[in-house]
Amino acid sequence: MNDMKKTILFLALVALPLLLAAQTQQGYVKTRGRMVNGQHVRGQGLQGAMVVVQGGNKVVTQSSNGAFSIAVPSKTFLVQSVQKKGYQLVDADATKKPYQLSSNPLYLVMETPEQQTQDRLDAERKLRRTLQRQLQEREDEIEAMQVSLAEKQRMLQQLYDDQKNNEKLIADMAKEYAQMDYDQMDALNQRISDAILNGRLTEADSLLRSKGDMQSRIARIRQEQQAEAQREAEIAREQAELAASKEGTKRRLDDAASDCYKFFDRFKLANQHDSATYYIELRAELDTTNAVWQFDAAKYLQEQKQYAKSAPYYERSLRLCRQLFQSNPQAYEYILASTLNNLAVLYSNTQRFTESESLHKEALEIYRRLAQSNPQVYEPDVARTLINLAVLYYYTKRFSEAEVIYKNLLEIWRRLVQSNPQTYEQYLAIALNNLGLLYYGIQRFSESEPLYKEALAIRRRLAQSNPQAYEPDLASTLNNLANLYQNTQRLTEAESLYKEALEIYRRLAQSNTQAYESYVAGTLNNLAALYKDTKRFTEAETTYKEALEIRRRLAQSNPEAYEPEVAMTLYNLANMYKDTQRFTEAETTYKEALEIRRRLAQANPEVYEPALIAVQTNLANVYLNTQRLAEAEPILKETLETCRRLAQTTPLIYNPYVAVVLFNMGNLSFQQQRFAECETYFKESQEVYKLLEKTRPHVYDTQIANIQKILEYLKILLKR
């Protein structure tokens, strides 16, 4: 139940060209705000509505609040259409009137035809009830008046005539009321609404027809026009001054950004990465609407394994790229795909696998579409994204899917290498290395070795001509091949490769501590495991402790990336203490590893529960070996429950854990002289091993035979 040794996968990152800005109008597509039982009920945003402006630019609302941002051809523009299945515009004239580009949002109100009909009918019913009540009240008032009968008849006749006029207006006023958006009401429309709701239909009709006193309105308009003409001249001067100021500010901003990038590049080349980080982040913050600057900061931070700082820059870049893509898909399709790919890699690095897979697939769809028309340019992007997706499948134990991808990639890269080895050999080596890693992970060692060796030969050749670019990849494959040799007991060859990889990583870490110190620790961890396997325990302990010291230091500044590695080295060191009967030290070290892994498993059980199981099982073994049975039992029971649950969905992976924990439970019961219970655990453990034997013949023969001997001895004890 040892942890898999540290391995290093290549995750492709793709740089982007510069982006262009667009003139946009913000707005919302929504349903009508209503008055319901005297309460204002706000309209709801419509997701999935398409807005098209004259000139052909279009956008589809993506969020639940119906917000959109659309490029418009000029300051005055027309909305050509607003479409959403099952809905129509409440204001039929919305596509006929011009709009002005404004910082205020544009509201486009839609309803289903059924809802509009229902609103109109509800308004008619309400109006009729209101008018009927008013009629009855007024009739009663007239009947109670102390006037002549002739006067009463005259007043009643006038009342009935008014009622007839109202009857004619009911349908028109109900329609007007059903079109009012109570979310966007001005004073005049509020007066009209009040008049309609209170049955003053003649007044409402008058307001609608006149919209106030036309003469006073026209006089006011003339005054406003004169004032606006004067103000327009002032604004023109101010705008000219503002434009000149903005141009100067933009020029100074671009100059500052250019200098930031020069400083970044200089410090990066000098391997002064804290200073480089400062300047690339400063450039990004100078203009948070520049997608490229956000991307550059995110990419560099990702390379430095500062994932928590990298993610917001990538996410901001992606939002900007999506907006640009909506207004001009052809220009921004490739840029969007590159951003999706890199953010997916970051999510994969931080175990956000579901989000990562979704983004990878979206990027892959774009690259494949581009490759149909220009395969020579875009096929490498397809292949690089497939590599990243296969890495994700490897992380999530979807080995068959990963294998299919890698085999297809090998065909692509081998074909491209024939025509252009200088460009494509590096990618062939990636596919070879990663497929070898996959076969190693599922113990198909004979298939893994030739792939590693071919990748190693390519990377040695590349590193000779460009060590700065390719030595990290060379060390990665050296590490992976050494892992394979160690697992197949070719320990001398494994040690030689580990030491070569360690020498490379130590040299790289001298110039770039932040980027390569973690790889030094990983290789030390692997070399220590080899020393332990060859019973060189003093060297193993020293090497584990050096790896642990590095990983603790890295975890202080970046726990998200390095706490799992601290737990791994603690676990491996504790295993060595246990195997050398140093149980007190083993217990202390296991407990520290257990605390970290419990915390990680709570946040991400899918990834960290198997590692938690391994620590629990070995800590329980320490208690068994030191006769602390009462402390061992609850740990084993908790572990068995977890293993059974996981084995229900992935039996091939977790049934070996079930079998081991059942065996340990049997051992515990035996020491407690609970022989009947002991027999049950050993029998179940044997059955699980037999089930595993069907898929991997002869692998578990020894365990099955040993349990059989124990069961025969138990029969004697139970006198059967």
C-alpha positions in Angstrom: 0.0 0.0 0.0 2.9 2.4 -0.8 2.1 5.7 -2.4 3.0 5.8 -6.1 6.4 7.5 -6.5 6.4 11.0 -7.7 6.2 11.4 -11.4 6.3 14.5 -13.6 3.9 15.1 -16.5 4.3 17.8 -19.2 1.3 20.1 -19.5 1.3 22.2 -22.6 0.9 26.0 -22.4 0.2 28.0 -25.5 1.1 31.7 -25.9 -1.4 34.2 -27.4 -1.2 37.1 -29.9 -2.4 40.6 -29.0 -6.2 41.3 -28.7 -8.2 44.2 -30.1 -10.8 46.3 -28.2 -14.5 46.9 -29.4 -17.2 49.6 -28.8 -19.9 47.9 -26.9 -23.4 48.6 -25.4 -24.3 46.9 -22.2 -27.9 45.8 -21.6 -30.4 43.2 -20.3 -33.1 41.0 -21.8 -35.8 40.5 -19.2 -39.4 39.9 -18.5 -41.8 42.7 -17.5 -41.9 44.1 -14.0 -45.5 43.9 -12.6 -47.7 45.0 -9.8 -49.2 41.9 -8.1 -51.6 42.4 -5.3 -50.2 45.9 -4.7 -46.6 44.6 -4.6 -43.9 45.3 -7.2 -42.6 42.0 -8.6 -39.4 42.6 -10.6 -38.9 41.0 -14.0 -36.5 38.1 -14.5 -33.5 38.0 -16.7 -33.7 35.8 -19.8 -30.7 33.5 -20.5 -30.2 32.3 -24.1 -31.8 35.3 -25.8 -30.2 36.5 -29.0 -29.9 40.2 -29.6 -29.0 41.4 -33.2 -28.1 45.0 -34.0 -28.2 46.5 -37.5 -25.0 45.6 -39.2 -25.1 41.9 -38.2 -23.4 41.9 -34.8 -25.2 39.5 -32.4 -24.8 38.2 -28.9 -26.6 35.5 -26.9 -27.2 36.2 -23.2 -25.2 33.7 -21.1 -26.1 34.5 -17.5 -29.3 34.1 -15.6 -29.8 37.9 -15.2 -30.0 38.3 -19.0 -27.0 40.6 -19.2 -25.3 41.1 -22.6 -22.5 43.2 -24.1 -22.7 43.8 -27.8 -20.5 45.6 -30.3 -22.4 48.4 -32.1 -21.4 50.1 -35.4 -21.9 53.7 -34.2 -23.1 55.9 -31.4 -26.6 55.7 -32.8 -27.8 52.2 -33.6 -30.9 50.0 -34.3 -31.8 46.8 -32.6 -32.7 44.5 -35.6 -34.2 41.7 -33.6 -34.5 40.1 -30.2 -35.2 36.4 -30.2 -35.8 33.7 -27.6 -37.8 30.6 -28.2 -41.3 31.0 -26.8 -41.0 34.8 -26.2 -41.7 38.0 -28.1 -41.0 41.7 -27.5 -43.5 43.4 -25.3 -42.9 46.7 -27.1 -43.4 45.9 -30.8 -41.7 49.2 -31.7 -38.5 48.3 -29.9 -36.9 47.2 -33.3 -38.0 50.4 -35.1 -36.6 53.2 -32.9 -33.0 54.3 -32.8 -30.9 53.9 -29.6 -27.9 56.0 -28.4 -24.7 54.3 -27.2 -24.7 54.9 -23.5 -23.1 53.9 -20.3 -26.6 53.2 -19.0 -27.9 49.7 -19.8 -30.4 49.0 -22.6 -33.5 47.1 -21.4 -35.3 44.9 -23.9 -38.5 43.5 -22.4 -39.9 40.1 -23.6 -42.8 37.9 -22.6 -44.4 34.7 -23.8 -47.5 35.4 -26.0 -49.5 33.5 -23.4 -48.3 35.7 -20.5 -49.0 38.9 -22.5 -52.5 37.7 -23.3 -53.0 36.7 -19.6 -51.7 40.1 -18.4 -54.1 41.9 -20.8 -57.1 39.7 -19.8 -56.2 40.1 -16.1 -56.1 43.9 -16.6 -59.5 43.9 -18.4 -61.1 41.8 -15.6 -59.7 44.1 -12.9 -60.8 47.2 -14.8 -64.3 45.8 -15.2 -64.5 45.0 -11.5 -63.3 48.5 -10.6 -65.7 50.2 -12.9 -68.6 48.1 -11.8 -67.8 48.9 -8.1 -67.5 52.6 -8.9 -70.8 52.6 -10.9 -72.6 51.0 -8.0 -71.1 53.4 -5.5 -72.0 56.4 -7.6 -75.6 55.1 -8.2 -76.0 54.7 -4.4 -74.7 58.3 -3.9 -77.1 59.7 -6.5 -80.1 57.8 -5.0 -79.3 59.2 -1.6 -79.1 62.8 -2.8 -81.9 65.2 -1.8 -82.6 66.4 -5.4 -85.5 66.2 -7.7 -86.3 63.0 -9.6 -85.5 64.7 -12.9 -82.1 65.8 -11.6 -81.4 62.2 -10.4 -82.4 60.8 -13.8 -80.1 63.3 -15.5 -77.2 62.5 -13.2 -77.7 58.7 -13.7 -77.9 59.2 -17.5 -74.6 61.1 -17.4 -73.1 58.3 -15.3 -74.2 55.6 -17.7 -72.9 57.6 -20.7 -69.5 57.9 -18.9 -69.6 54.1 -18.3 -70.2 53.4 -22.0 -67.2 55.6 -22.8 -65.1 53.6 -20.3 -66.3 50.3 -21.8 -64.9 51.4 -25.1 -61.5 52.2 -23.5 -61.2 49.1 -21.4 -59.4 46.9 -24.1 -57.1 49.8 -25.1 -56.2 50.7 -21.5 -55.7 47.0 -20.5 -53.3 46.6 -23.4 -51.3 49.7 -22.4 -51.2 48.5 -18.8 -50.0 45.0 -19.8 -47.1 46.6 -21.7 -45.8 48.7 -18.8 -42.5 47.6 -17.2 -42.7 48.6 -13.5 -38.9 48.1 -13.2 -38.4 51.2 -15.5 -41.2 53.7 -14.6 -41.0 57.4 -15.1 -43.4 59.9 -13.4 -45.7 60.3 -16.4 -46.1 56.6 -16.9 -46.7 56.2 -13.1 -49.6 58.7 -13.4 -51.0 56.8 -16.4 -50.8 53.5 -14.5 -52.5 55.0 -11.4 -55.3 56.3 -13.6 -55.9 53.0 -15.3 -55.8 51.0 -12.1 -58.2 53.3 -10.4 -60.7 53.3 -13.3 -60.0 56.8 -14.5 -59.8 55.6 -18.0 -60.7 58.9 -19.7 -57.9 60.6 -17.8 -55.5 57.8 -18.7 -56.5 58.0 -22.4 -56.0 61.8 -22.3 -52.5 61.4 -20.8 -51.6 58.7 -23.3 -52.8 60.8 -26.2 -51.3 64.0 -25.2 -48.4 62.9 -22.9 -48.9 66.2 -21.2 -49.7 69.6 -22.6 -48.2 69.6 -26.1 -47.7 73.3 -26.3 -45.8 73.5 -23.0 -43.9 70.4 -24.0 -42.9 71.9 -27.4 -41.9 75.2 -25.7 -39.8 73.2 -23.2 -38.3 71.2 -26.0 -37.3 74.3 -27.9 -35.6 75.7 -24.8 -33.9 72.4 -24.2 -32.7 72.3 -27.8 -31.2 75.7 -27.5 -29.5 74.8 -24.2 -28.4 71.5 -25.7 -26.8 73.2 -28.7 -24.8 75.4 -26.3 -23.9 72.4 -24.2 -23.0 70.4 -27.3 -20.4 72.9 -28.2 -19.0 72.9 -24.7 -19.0 69.0 -24.7 -17.3 69.0 -28.1 -14.5 71.1 -26.6 -14.4 69.0 -23.5 -14.4 65.8 -25.5 -11.5 67.0 -27.6 -9.6 67.8 -24.4 -10.6 64.5 -22.9 -9.6 62.6 -26.0 -6.2 64.3 -26.0 -5.9 63.5 -22.3 -6.9 59.9 -22.8 -4.5 59.5 -25.6 -1.7 60.8 -23.5 -2.7 58.6 -20.6 -3.0 55.6 -22.8 0.5 56.3 -24.3 1.9 56.7 -20.8 0.1 53.5 -19.7 1.5 51.6 -22.7 5.0 52.9 -21.9 4.7 51.9 -18.3 3.4 48.5 -19.3 6.2 48.0 -21.8 8.8 48.9 -19.1 7.1 46.5 -16.7 7.4 43.7 -19.2 11.1 44.6 -19.9 11.8 44.5 -16.1 9.9 41.2 -15.9 11.9 39.7 -18.8 15.1 40.9 -17.4 14.5 39.5 -13.9 13.1 36.2 -15.4 16.3 35.7 -17.4 18.3 36.5 -14.3 16.2 33.9 -12.4 15.1 36.5 -9.9 11.6 35.2 -9.9 10.0 37.2 -7.1 10.9 40.4 -8.8 9.7 39.0 -12.2 6.4 38.1 -10.6 6.0 41.6 -9.2 6.4 43.3 -12.6 4.2 40.9 -14.6 1.4 41.3 -12.0 1.9 45.1 -12.0 1.5 45.1 -15.8 -1.7 43.1 -15.5 -3.2 45.4 -12.9 -2.5 48.5 -15.0 -5.3 47.5 -17.4 -7.6 44.8 -16.2 -9.5 44.9 -19.5 -6.5 43.7 -21.4 -6.9 40.0 -21.9 -3.3 39.4 -23.0 -1.8 41.1 -20.0 -4.0 38.9 -17.7 -3.0 35.8 -19.6 0.7 36.6 -19.4 0.6 37.1 -15.7 -1.5 33.9 -15.2 0.9 31.8 -17.4 4.0 32.9 -15.5 2.5 32.4 -12.1 1.3 28.9 -13.2 4.9 28.1 -14.3 6.0 29.1 -10.8 3.3 26.8 -9.3 1.6 29.7 -7.7 -1.8 28.3 -8.7 -3.9 30.3 -6.3 -2.5 33.6 -7.6 -2.6 32.4 -11.2 -6.3 31.4 -11.4 -7.9 34.8 -11.0 -5.8 36.2 -13.9 -6.8 33.3 -16.2 -10.4 33.6 -15.2 -10.4 37.3 -15.9 -8.7 36.7 -19.2 -11.3 34.1 -20.1 -14.2 36.4 -19.4 -12.7 39.1 -21.7 -11.9 36.6 -24.4 -15.5 35.3 -24.4 -16.8 38.8 -24.8 -14.5 39.5 -27.7 -15.4 36.1 -29.2 -19.1 37.0 -29.1 -18.5 40.2 -31.1 -16.0 38.8 -33.6 -15.8 34.9 -33.5 -13.4 34.6 -36.4 -10.8 37.0 -34.9 -10.9 35.6 -31.4 -11.6 31.9 -31.8 -8.0 30.8 -31.5 -7.3 33.2 -28.6 -10.3 31.9 -26.7 -9.2 28.2 -27.2 -5.7 29.0 -25.9 -7.0 30.6 -22.8 -9.4 27.7 -22.2 -6.6 25.2 -22.6 -4.3 26.9 -20.1 -7.0 27.5 -17.5 -7.9 23.8 -17.8 -4.3 22.8 -17.1 -4.4 24.9 -14.0 -7.6 23.4 -12.8 -6.1 20.0 -13.4 -3.1 20.9 -11.3 -5.4 21.9 -8.5 -7.6 18.8 -8.7 -10.6 20.7 -10.1 -11.0 17.9 -12.6 -14.6 18.3 -13.6 -14.1 22.0 -14.6 -10.8 21.1 -16.2 -12.3 18.5 -18.5 -15.1 20.8 -19.5 -12.7 23.5 -20.5 -10.3 21.1 -22.3 -13.2 19.8 -24.4 -14.4 23.3 -25.3 -10.9 24.2 -26.4 -10.5 20.9 -28.3 -13.8 21.6 -30.2 -12.5 25.0 -31.4 -9.0 23.6 -32.4 -10.6 20.8 -34.3 -12.9 23.2 -36.2 -9.9 25.4 -37.1 -7.8 22.3 -38.1 -10.5 21.2 -40.7 -9.6 24.3 -42.8 -5.9 24.5 -41.9 -4.5 21.3 -40.6 -0.9 22.2 -40.9 -1.3 25.2 -38.6 -3.8 23.9 -36.1 -3.3 20.1 -35.9 -0.4 20.6 -33.3 -2.8 22.5 -31.1 -5.3 19.7 -31.3 -2.6 17.2 -30.3 -1.4 19.4 -27.4 -4.9 19.7 -26.0 -5.4 16.0 -26.3 -2.2 15.5 -24.3 -3.6 17.6 -21.5 -6.9 15.8 -21.6 -5.1 12.4 -21.5 -3.1 13.7 -18.5 -6.4 14.5 -16.8 -7.8 11.1 -17.5 -4.6 9.6 -16.0 -5.1 11.7 -12.8 -8.7 10.5 -12.5 -7.8 6.8 -13.2 -9.7 6.7 -16.6 -6.8 4.8 -18.1 -8.5 3.3 -21.1 -9.6 6.7 -22.3 -6.1 8.1 -21.8 -4.5 5.2 -23.6 -6.6 5.7 -26.7 -5.6 9.4 -26.8 -1.9 8.7 -26.4 -1.9 6.1 -29.2 -3.6 8.5 -31.6 -1.2 11.2 -30.6 1.8 9.0 -31.3 0.5 8.5 -34.9 0.1 12.2 -35.3 3.5 13.2 -33.9 5.4 10.4 -35.7 3.9 11.7 -39.0 4.8 15.3 -38.3 8.3 14.4 -37.1 9.1 12.9 -40.5 8.5 16.3 -42.2 9.8 18.6 -39.4 11.7 16.8 -36.6 13.1 20.1 -35.2 9.6 21.3 -34.3 7.8 18.1 -33.4 10.3 15.8 -31.8 9.7 17.4 -28.4 5.9 16.6 -28.7 6.6 13.0 -29.7 8.8 12.7 -26.6 5.9 14.0 -24.5 3.5 11.4 -25.9 6.0 8.6 -25.5 6.8 9.7 -21.9 3.2 10.0 -20.9 2.0 6.7 -22.4 5.0 5.0 -20.7 3.8 6.6 -17.5 0.3 5.3 -18.0 1.5 1.7 -18.6 3.7 2.0 -15.5 0.7 3.2 -13.5 -1.3 0.1 -14.5 1.8 -2.2 -14.1 2.2 -3.0 -17.8 6.0 -2.6 -17.3 7.2 -4.4 -20.4 5.2 -2.0 -22.6 6.3 1.0 -20.5 10.1 0.6 -20.7 10.6 0.9 -24.5 8.4 4.1 -24.6 10.5 5.6 -21.8 13.7 4.7 -23.5 12.6 6.2 -26.9 11.5 9.4 -25.1 14.8 9.5 -23.1 16.9 9.2 -26.3 15.0 12.2 -27.9 15.3 14.3 -24.8 19.0 13.6 -24.4 19.5 14.8 -27.9 17.4 17.9 -27.5 19.0 18.8 -24.2 22.5 18.7 -25.8 21.6 21.4 -28.2 19.4 23.4 -25.8 19.9 22.4 -22.2 17.9 25.3 -20.7 14.7 24.3 -22.6 14.9 20.5 -22.5 16.9 19.5 -19.4 13.7 19.6 -17.2 12.0 17.2 -19.6 15.1 15.0 -19.6 15.1 14.8 -15.8 11.4 13.9 -15.8 11.9 10.9 -18.0 15.0 9.8 -16.1 12.9 9.9 -12.9 10.1 7.9 -14.6 12.4 5.2 -16.0 14.1 4.9 -12.6 10.7 4.3 -11.0 10.1 1.5 -13.4 13.5 -0.1 -12.8 13.0 0.1 -9.1 9.6 -1.6 -9.3 11.1 -4.3 -11.4 14.1 -4.8 -9.0 16.7 -3.4 -11.4 17.9 -1.3 -8.5 21.4 -0.5 -9.7 20.1 1.0 -13.0 17.4 2.8 -11.0 19.8 4.4 -8.6 22.0 5.7 -11.5 19.1 7.3 -13.2 17.8 8.9 -10.0 21.2 10.4 -9.3 21.4 11.8 -12.8 18.0 13.4 -12.5 18.8 14.8 -9.1 22.0 16.3 -10.4 20.0 18.1 -13.2 17.3 19.3 -10.8 19.9 20.6 -8.2 21.6 22.6 -11.0 18.3 24.0 -12.2 17.2 24.9 -8.7 20.4 27.0 -8.1 19.2 29.4 -10.7 15.4 29.0 -10.2 14.7 27.8 -6.7 11.0 28.5 -6.9 10.4 26.5 -10.0 12.7 23.5 -9.5 13.2 22.9 -5.7 10.0 20.8 -5.6 11.5 18.5 -8.3 14.7 18.2 -6.2 12.4 17.1 -3.3 10.5 14.6 -5.5 13.6 13.0 -6.8 15.1 12.8 -3.3 11.9 11.1 -2.2 12.2 8.5 -4.9 15.9 7.9 -4.2 15.2 7.5 -0.5 12.6 4.8 -1.4 15.3 3.0 -3.3 17.7 3.2 -0.4 15.0 1.7 1.8 14.3 -1.1 -0.6 18.0 -1.9 -0.6 18.1 -1.8 3.3 20.4 1.3 3.3 18.2 2.8 6.1 20.6 5.5 7.3 20.9 6.9 3.7 17.2 6.5 3.3 16.4 8.5 6.5 18.8 11.3 5.6 17.4 11.6 2.1 13.8 11.5 3.2 14.5 14.2 5.8 16.1 16.4 3.2 13.1 16.0 0.9 10.8 16.7 3.8 12.6 19.9 4.8 12.3 21.3 1.3 8.6 20.4 1.0 7.8 21.9 4.4 9.4 25.1 3.4 7.5 25.2 0.1 4.2 24.4 1.8 4.5 27.4 4.1 4.2 29.8 1.2 2.0 27.6 -1.1 0.1 24.9 0.9 -2.3 24.2 -1.9 0.5 22.9 -4.1 2.8 21.3 -1.6 0.9 20.0 1.5 0.1 16.8 -0.4 3.8 16.2 -1.0 4.6 16.9 2.6 2.1 14.2 3.6 3.6 11.8 1.0 7.2 12.2 2.4 6.0 11.9 6.0 4.1 8.7 5.0 7.2 7.2 3.3 9.5 8.1 6.2 7.0 6.6 8.7 6.9 3.4 6.6 10.7 3.1 6.9 10.5 3.6 10.7 7.8 0.9 10.9 9.8 -1.5 8.8 12.8 -1.0 11.0 10.8 -1.5 14.2 11.1 2.1 15.3 7.5 2.2 16.2 7.4 5.3 18.4 8.9 7.4 15.6 6.6 5.7 13.0 3.5 6.5 15.1 4.5 10.2 15.4 5.2 10.6 11.7 2.1 8.7 10.6 -0.1 10.9 12.8 1.3 14.1 11.2 0.7 12.6 7.8 -2.8 11.5 8.9 -3.7 15.0 10.0 -2.8 16.5 6.7 -4.5 13.8 4.6 -7.7 14.0 6.6 -7.9 17.7 5.9 -7.2 17.2 2.2 -9.7 14.3 2.0 -12.5 16.5 3.5 -12.0 19.1 0.8 -11.4 16.6 -2.1 -12.3 13.0 -1.2 -12.1 11.7 -4.7 -8.4 12.6 -4.9 -7.2 12.1 -1.3 -9.2 9.3 0.2 -7.0 6.5 -1.2 -3.9 8.3 0.4 -5.8 8.6 3.7 -6.6 4.9 3.6 -2.9 4.0 3.2 -1.9 6.1 6.3 -4.8 4.7 8.4 -3.9 1.1 7.5 -0.2 1.5 8.4 -0.9 3.3 11.6 -3.2 0.5 12.6 -0.4 -1.9 11.8 1.9 0.0 14.2 -0.7 -0.4 17.0 -1.1 -4.1 16.2 2.7 -4.6 16.3 2.9 -2.9 19.7 -0.2 -4.8 21.1 -2.3 -1.6 21.3 -5.3 -3.4 20.0 -8.0 -1.1 21.3 -6.4 1.8 19.4 -6.0 -0.2 16.2 -9.6 -1.5 16.0 -11.5 1.8 15.4 -9.0 2.9 12.8 -9.3 -0.4 10.9 -13.1 -0.3 11.0 -13.2 3.2 9.7 -10.8 2.3 6.9 -12.7 -0.9 6.0 -16.0 1.1 5.7 -14.3 3.7 3.4 -12.6 0.9 1.3 -15.9 -1.0 0.8 -17.7 2.2 -0.3 -15.0 3.1 -2.8 -14.8 -0.5 -4.1 -18.5 -0.4 -5.1 -17.7 2.0 -7.9 -14.1 1.1 -8.7 -13.5 -2.5 -7.5 -10.3 -3.1 -9.5 -8.6 -0.2 -7.7 -10.1 -0.6 -4.2 -10.7 -4.3 -3.7 -6.9 -4.8 -2.9 -7.4 -2.3 -0.1 -10.5 -4.2 1.1 -8.5 -7.5 1.1 -5.6 -6.0 3.1 -7.8 -4.3 5.7 -9.9 -7.5 6.2 -6.7 -9.4 6.7 -5.6 -6.9 9.3 -9.0 -7.1 11.0 -8.5 -10.9 11.1 -5.1 -10.5 12.7 -6.6 -8.1 15.3 -9.4 -10.6 16.1 -6.9 -13.4 16.4 -4.8 -11.5 18.9 -8.0 -10.8 20.9 -8.8 -14.5 20.7 -12.1 -13.8 19.0 -11.5 -16.8 16.7 -15.0 -17.1 15.1 -14.9 -13.4 14.2 -11.3 -13.9 13.0 -12.3 -16.7 10.7 -15.0 -14.6 9.1 -12.5 -11.8 8.3 -9.9 -14.1 6.9 -12.5 -15.9 4.7 -13.8 -12.7 3.3 -10.2 -11.5 2.7 -9.5 -14.7 0.8 -12.6 -14.3 -1.3 -11.7 -10.8 -2.3 -8.2 -12.0 -3.3 -9.7 -14.8 -5.3 -11.9 -12.3 -7.1 -8.8 -10.2 -7.9 -6.9 -13.3 -9.1 -9.4 -13.7 -11.9 -8.4 -10.4 -13.5 -4.7 -10.8 -12.7 -3.7 -14.5 -12.5 -0.9 -15.6 -10.1 -0.4 -12.1 -8.6 -2.2 -13.0 -5.4 -1.3 -16.7 -5.1 0.9 -16.1 -2.0 -1.8 -14.2 -0.1 -4.4 -16.8 -0.9 -2.2 -19.6 0.2 -1.2 -17.9 3.4 -4.8 -17.2 4.4 -5.6 -20.8 3.7 -3.0 -22.0 6.2 -4.4 -19.6 8.8 -8.0 -20.9 8.2 -6.8 -24.5 8.6 -5.1 -23.5 11.9 -8.3 -21.7 13.0 -10.3 -24.9 12.4 -8.1 -26.7 14.9 -8.6 -23.9 17.4 -12.4 -24.0 16.9 -12.3 -27.8 17.1 -14.1 -28.4 13.8 
